[in-house]
Amino acid sequence: MIKRISLGSGWMVIASFLFATMSILVKNAATHLHMNEYELAFWRSLLPALVIFGTTLARKKTLKTPFFWGHMQRSLAGTTALLLAFYGLGHLPLATSVTLNYTSVVFIALLSIFWLKDKPSLKTWGALLLGLAGICLMLKPAFASDRLLETLITLSGGIFTAFALLQVRELSLMGEPAWRIVFYFSVVATVVSAIAATWFGWSALTSASLPYIIGIGVAGLLAQLAMTHAYHVGQKFTVASLSYLTVVFSAAYGVIFAGESIGWIEVFGIVAVIFAGVISSLPDKKAVKLS
């Protein structure tokens, strides 16, 4: 069904809206129903794992992989990032929390320089410095509001997201399909979050919590599918740029449904991080000449 609708890069707009919808559901479930981030991450991960498993059997594909440990490294990093992101959604303003997760582009640049020993281009340096400036601006209100610890914990999720994305790149270069990468991540996230939720305590399923649980799972799954399809049929730079609409949608959700307000310093920080991500998505001049 999804392939019959020709939206091209516009699928990323839908994905961004769905990711923001999932975020506000997580935030309200955590703040209003007092559900912990571990059980919310469990419900977020369970549905994709079951759906991919079922469709794999129906299509007679295989889940076996020669890169099992590569999947485990990616999945553990991604699971940690997911739990830290959900923690931020329960403790920080929605737009701030989502933006801190999008700082992964800054940490990817840093990891590429110091870990992969890549020689950064002028574009990379510009994105890195702009992103770091945005992070500093967003940390300033945290000092004043006694939310520094929560902000730093959420920010660390961007580091783990960067690790996970670099692992995704490596697995993709080795020929692993996206659906298999998502499956292993979903399974690991489901198991880890279930263990943590059992340790810290599950919330009883009620008529109030059930819509949140279903909404988080469905929105997360559809967002993942829409994003994957956007990168498949759309232009890479356009899709990457449109992904930052998640921050915009989240800010609107925070104001409308959570009664949040955002200070000007945080707005400038959010804008700086968004521009850093857009700049980093721009194709290098050498790549343009070769294409």
Buried (B, 14 or more C-beta within 10 A) or exposed (E): EEEEEEBEBBBBBBBBBBBBBBBBBBBBBBEEBEBBBBBBBBBBBBBBBBBBBEEBEEEEEEEEBEBEEBBBBBBBBBBBBBBBBBBBBBBBBBBBBBBBBBBBBBBBBBBBBEEEEEEBEEBBEBBBBBBBBBBEBBBBBBEEEEBEEBBEBBBBBBBBBBBBBBBBEBBEEEEBEBBBBBBBBBBBBBBBBBEBBEEEEEBEEEEEBEEBBEBBBBBBBBBBBBBBBBBEBBBEEBBBBBBBBBBBBBBBBBBEEBEBEBBEBBBBBBBBBBBBBBBBBBBEEEEEEEE
